Amino acid sequence: MGEGTARTTCPYCGVGCGVVAQADGRAMRVSGDEAHPANAGRLCSKGSALGSTVGLEGRLLAPAIGARQASWREATALVARRFSETIDRHGPDSVAFYVSGQLLTEDYYAANKLMKGFIGSGNIDTNSRLCMASAVTAHKLAFGADLVPGCYEDLDLADLVVFSGHNAAWTHPVLFRRMEAARARGQRHVVLDPRRTDTAEVADLHLALAPQTDVRLWNGLLADLLRRGAVDRGYIAAHLAGFAEVMAALAAEDQSLHAVARDCGVAEADLATFFRWFAETPRTVSLFSMGANQSTQGVAKGLAILNAHLATGRIGKPGACPFSITGQPNAMGGRETGGMATTLAAHMDFDAAARARLARFWGAQRVAERPGLMAVEMFDAVADGRIKAIWIMATNPVVSLPDAGRVREALAGCPFVVVSDCMAATDTMAFAHVKLPALAWGEKDGTVTNSERRISRQRAVMPPPGEARADWRIIADVASAMGHGEAFGWRSPAQVFREWARLTAYENIDRPLNLGPLAALSPDAYDALEPVQWPVTGSGGTARLFADGRFATPDGRARMQPLRSAGPAVAVDAAYPLALNTGRVRDHWHTLTRTGLAPELCRHTPEPFVEVHPADAEAVGIADGALTRVQTAQGEAVVIAQLSDRQRPGDLFMPMHWTAAFAPSGRANPLVGACVDARSGQPEFKHTPARIRPYRETWRGFFLAREGWAAPAGLDLIWRRIPQTGCQLHEFAGRGDEREREALRLALARGATAAPLRFEDVSAGVLREAHLAGERLDRVMFTTTQGALPPRDWLVELFAAEALGAQDRAALLIGRAPGRIVQAGPMVCACLGVRAQRIAAAIAEGADSLEAIGESTGAGSNCGSCRPEIARLLKAPTGAEVRHAA
Ligand code: SF4
């Protein structure tokens, strides 16, 4: 590796792809690491665009106290003093840490050690609570510990893959590409999902089950396996407990094919096909992710999947396992080190022996006695004053938690809020009394664990910018200032990692999470550490768990769990007759803090939307593309309606990424109720009763400028910011009269030095105004009260010109690009920048397969996450409008 080059790991999803990063100053080129076992050189659109996200735009580069810059010494001392005073006055449970799957394992370890070992509270929880806490609880109940049995190779080897609430084509594209390759040799795909997602679109079978009927369906499958004699009686007798109780629970409900199909809202013949395929296919992997976990029945859904695999002995074998896939790059690291409030470090629980063991290992006097508050409870406690000081690390709960408006109010009223983050202006940062600048990806150095228990290195390839510091060091400095210097005296991430690895092996008789051989890594060996799956033994990593049928319970038997299906926490009713489901889009990540910096990632799904079945839209007079109010008992959003039969009648879908900085009216999580699974604490993001209404704007328009913009105070506008190359596009709409438009026009023109190019047609409600800085276009605004607005692409291109010619100036006034208007259409392949129009042209010229389109345009030939969309374009009638169905 050359200077400024490192083999590192992608910071986005739980696949954990290896990345080769080459930095030159703040510029970076990335490629897939061919030697990394998770991806063998592949990257998806997000990973491929990492180089666009490592600039210093928007970074927090120095500590701040209130609005003023502060030294590290001053900020650290203040955090330590306020936490110590709060603990002295109100006890250890009056403080909390809310952390993130973006943290490295070393950071997580340090934060957990401080809170659970030295502050003496369990109040540290991670945003991973929002994505896979239900799977963690299911694993512990069934296996005795939070253990993911399988590995990615199982996805290559399986003959049947069941995707349960998992849109892998979009959320884990590199894994999906592996499975696509396996499909070419006959692997079958079955998708269980209320939506016809891109994964479902190309599957062999899609069961669009009614929301919250997963347990009913998996119970029905188990009953069917029993009827067929397809369970493994020998395995059950030798390795399982609880089978009789499960049989009794199944018998309490009508498990006939007809009854299960009716209750799940799927065709009986399709259900029969799934049951038959499952029964006949020993090599089956069942993937489950947010669609299963984010529910008040999340634990039961996970257990129902585990039951089916346990009863058939399909676990611990090549190509056969239940497989929880994580959303974040280091959600697993948090689970391991105790980043969740419900566990101590290294998979230990709060029993006396484990607490004493940790006290001995850490030399700690006050190890937490009981589990702490889980994410939603934690912010409830902030709201009602039980928590008086909170430190939020590398996450944005003001956007990402359910009932996010209430989280906003809670933080606004909290006496002391610390936020450590690499970004300066997240929605959460606005509530910080102390802001601490953390390192970002490309600067950090440490380890992460992916969904298959594989530990990989994230390596620094750029120097720390400004005064930013590693999270583990920020935590250690605060711990030292609180009087715990001896226990937090690390000087490098390698030292933190070695201590962590030693803990996993400490007095370890039967804990599978064991990194013992890594405890003696030299600094050089740590630096060179190759990806390895825990448990780590003298001979290396471990691909599969439970191969010998022995589980992590006291008697070695897995526990099957009797389950009853139940409805959602809050049912739809006459006031809110629709069910709102929230989730991700293909090219965005979490709250846009990173992918919002890459214009190429903003083109596939440029703005927030609500996907609605056409019948539901027609019932309330909403047309495709219309601004639509989505209302729940918690709040309201206004977003574009996308009418699609990919949605079940009665269901809505909204993406969860947009924040106040990008689309204040497009935020999904303020709409979501704060109902959680009682056992896992995971919120129900997939089912909130809702209704839709037309927004009925009186005018709309757009504004392009070199800089981002926030709506002027006092104007009640719906606006969305869409980053472009070289400028920012703002779409907006209002319900006022011409005075509202004029107030906006004056605000946008503020500071302009020369008279604008201007066209106004009052009778048609049309206004166009362009400002130049010298000869260059500086900002442009178009509005209309009726009629259409022109395509934005040609205007975006004008921002790149050094000088506007006479033809361009005339075009601005006419409101139309010179010559024939060619709309490139929405972005389909973000990796190679191929838009819909180009693909349509290739199809018109005779490209009639995914391969032919790949050869002609390049589209779909990199990560492949756009291949289902290309397949849809291939199937579309000639001349059909090209549009995403997200
Ligand atoms: Fe990153 Fe994409 Fe790989 Fe996930 S699939 S780790 S987002 S490159």
Residues whose N, C-alpha, C, O or C-beta is under 5 A from the ligand:
A	BS01	SF4	C10 Y12 C13 V15 G16 C17 L43 C44 K46 G47 H172 P173 V174
